[in-house]
Amino acid sequence: MSEYRSPVPLPGPGATDPGIYREIYPMPMFVIVPTADLEASKEFWMRGLGFADLFSAPGQVTHLRRWAFQDVLLVPGEPPAEPGPMSTSFSCVLDQINEIAARCEELRPGSVGEPVVKPWNSMELEVITPENARVVMTAARVFDPDGPEAEHVRRMGIEVPRG
């Protein structure tokens, strides 16, 4: 087993947001989002979704980040007229779902769907950003080995020890 420890906290009571990660690293994955208004986009991503401005070159790029490996580059460009079918998911903790929904709805009414419990044991919130990017904030839920999510996994052929 690897000694690598994920920056995503384990689910459960008291799970806490690890906070903005400001160290510089070679980014294994990032999203580039074209925007017609860098400042307005930056404000939504920061105030609504909880990102921080790691670095900005005015008029060229804004590098946003939440936790480690949650990087977004806002760049000048023409965003799509409508949200596409693809989405980008970012982990959060369960207690943040409603907070993020409220902040995004306040900043951009109609941009937020209802939180949904998924069969893969997460709570997910879809947000359509001002650039028409489909962002999903996903929070792991405590896994009940005797619950419906465990049964779903068993039906897929994955062995889950019972509690």
ROFISE-625515 format. One record per residue (C-alpha): y, x, z; residue number from 0. Coordinates in nm, 3 decimals. Each point is the difference from the previous one (the first is absolute). Layout:
<rs>
Y, X, Z, NUM
...
</rs>
This chain:
<rs>
0.000, 0.000, 0.000, 0
0.345, 0.126, -0.089, 1
0.255, 0.088, 0.264, 2
0.271, -0.172, -0.204, 3
0.184, -0.267, 0.196, 4
0.167, -0.280, -0.192, 5
0.368, -0.072, 0.067, 6
-0.095, -0.369, 0.011, 7
-0.060, -0.113, 0.360, 8
-0.324, -0.173, 0.093, 9
0.044, -0.378, 0.037, 10
0.007, -0.161, 0.338, 11
0.223, -0.111, 0.282, 12
0.279, 0.249, 0.041, 13
-0.038, 0.156, -0.346, 14
0.333, 0.167, -0.067, 15
0.188, 0.099, -0.311, 16
-0.024, 0.381, -0.031, 17
0.360, 0.005, -0.123, 18
0.175, 0.154, -0.296, 19
-0.164, 0.326, -0.107, 20
0.270, 0.245, -0.107, 21
-0.201, 0.316, -0.069, 22
-0.013, 0.127, -0.358, 23
-0.344, 0.012, -0.164, 24
-0.153, -0.006, -0.348, 25
-0.014, -0.375, -0.059, 26
-0.357, -0.111, -0.086, 27
0.129, -0.340, -0.114, 28
0.338, -0.162, -0.049, 29
0.155, -0.295, -0.177, 30
0.292, 0.021, -0.243, 31
0.211, -0.316, -0.005, 32
0.272, -0.041, -0.265, 33
0.310, -0.181, 0.122, 34
0.328, -0.113, -0.152, 35
0.173, 0.051, 0.339, 36
-0.115, 0.297, 0.209, 37
0.212, -0.089, 0.303, 38
-0.106, -0.366, 0.016, 39
-0.365, 0.097, -0.046, 40
0.024, 0.269, 0.265, 41
0.148, -0.250, 0.246, 42
-0.282, -0.251, -0.057, 43
-0.278, 0.258, 0.030, 44
0.156, 0.151, 0.314, 45
0.120, -0.311, 0.186, 46
-0.272, -0.235, -0.124, 47
-0.314, 0.209, -0.038, 48
0.077, 0.268, 0.260, 49
0.028, 0.308, -0.222, 50
0.237, 0.290, 0.066, 51
0.205, 0.199, -0.251, 52
-0.175, 0.336, 0.002, 53
0.221, 0.139, -0.277, 54
0.251, -0.136, -0.251, 55
0.166, 0.153, -0.303, 56
0.274, -0.256, -0.074, 57
-0.055, -0.180, -0.327, 58
-0.331, 0.183, -0.063, 59
-0.266, -0.071, 0.262, 60
-0.054, -0.124, 0.353, 61
-0.317, 0.119, 0.170, 62
-0.106, -0.255, 0.261, 63
-0.279, 0.030, 0.255, 64
-0.156, -0.194, 0.287, 65
-0.312, 0.163, 0.142, 66
-0.163, 0.314, -0.137, 67
-0.113, -0.055, -0.361, 68
0.212, -0.314, -0.045, 69
0.250, 0.137, -0.252, 70
0.216, -0.193, -0.247, 71
0.243, 0.143, -0.252, 72
0.277, -0.236, -0.107, 73
0.140, 0.109, -0.336, 74
0.264, -0.143, -0.232, 75
-0.157, -0.218, -0.264, 76
-0.063, -0.350, -0.120, 77
-0.235, -0.188, 0.230, 78
-0.237, -0.259, -0.147, 79
0.137, -0.354, -0.036, 80
-0.294, -0.141, 0.199, 81
-0.243, 0.149, 0.251, 82
-0.314, 0.131, -0.166, 83
-0.357, -0.057, 0.118, 84
-0.034, 0.344, 0.164, 85
0.103, 0.059, 0.358, 86
0.050, 0.298, 0.226, 87
-0.124, -0.028, 0.357, 88
0.143, 0.174, 0.305, 89
-0.165, -0.001, 0.342, 90
0.181, -0.135, 0.301, 91
-0.110, -0.122, 0.341, 92
-0.074, -0.365, 0.062, 93
0.308, -0.051, 0.218, 94
0.224, 0.104, -0.291, 95
-0.110, -0.265, -0.252, 96
0.224, -0.280, 0.130, 97
0.294, 0.237, 0.060, 98
-0.017, 0.133, -0.355, 99
-0.031, -0.353, -0.138, 100
0.309, -0.115, 0.191, 101
0.212, 0.300, -0.102, 102
-0.096, -0.024, -0.368, 103
0.056, -0.376, -0.008, 104
0.343, 0.046, 0.156, 105
0.095, 0.268, -0.254, 106
-0.151, -0.176, -0.302, 107
-0.088, -0.367, 0.055, 108
-0.318, -0.102, -0.178, 109
-0.136, 0.355, -0.026, 110
-0.273, -0.039, 0.261, 111
-0.332, -0.182, -0.006, 112
-0.190, -0.122, 0.303, 113
-0.215, 0.257, 0.185, 114
-0.364, -0.038, -0.106, 115
-0.318, 0.107, 0.180, 116
-0.226, 0.176, -0.249, 117
-0.382, 0.017, 0.014, 118
0.024, 0.380, 0.022, 119
0.145, -0.045, 0.351, 120
0.369, 0.043, -0.062, 121
0.312, -0.213, 0.023, 122
0.210, 0.038, -0.315, 123
0.355, -0.090, -0.088, 124
0.118, 0.002, -0.361, 125
0.366, 0.082, -0.064, 126
0.175, -0.001, -0.338, 127
0.273, 0.264, 0.010, 128
0.334, -0.023, -0.184, 129
-0.159, 0.215, -0.274, 130
-0.283, -0.254, -0.039, 131
-0.251, 0.240, 0.153, 132
-0.287, -0.177, 0.172, 133
-0.037, 0.167, 0.341, 134
-0.276, -0.093, 0.243, 135
0.038, 0.092, 0.364, 136
-0.352, 0.016, 0.139, 137
-0.104, 0.018, 0.365, 138
-0.356, 0.054, 0.119, 139
-0.133, -0.254, 0.246, 140
-0.238, 0.068, 0.288, 141
-0.351, -0.012, -0.143, 142
-0.233, -0.248, 0.169, 143
-0.359, 0.100, -0.085, 144
-0.106, -0.361, 0.061, 145
0.290, -0.161, -0.188, 146
0.037, -0.144, -0.350, 147
0.132, 0.325, -0.150, 148
-0.313, 0.183, 0.121, 149
-0.218, -0.269, -0.156, 150
0.193, 0.034, -0.327, 151
-0.069, 0.376, 0.001, 152
-0.369, -0.057, 0.080, 153
-0.030, -0.242, -0.295, 154
0.126, 0.281, -0.223, 155
-0.294, 0.211, 0.119, 156
0.184, 0.224, 0.246, 157
-0.169, 0.033, 0.336, 158
0.228, -0.077, 0.294, 159
-0.141, 0.046, 0.351, 160
0.033, -0.314, 0.211, 161
0.210, 0.007, 0.316, 162
</rs>
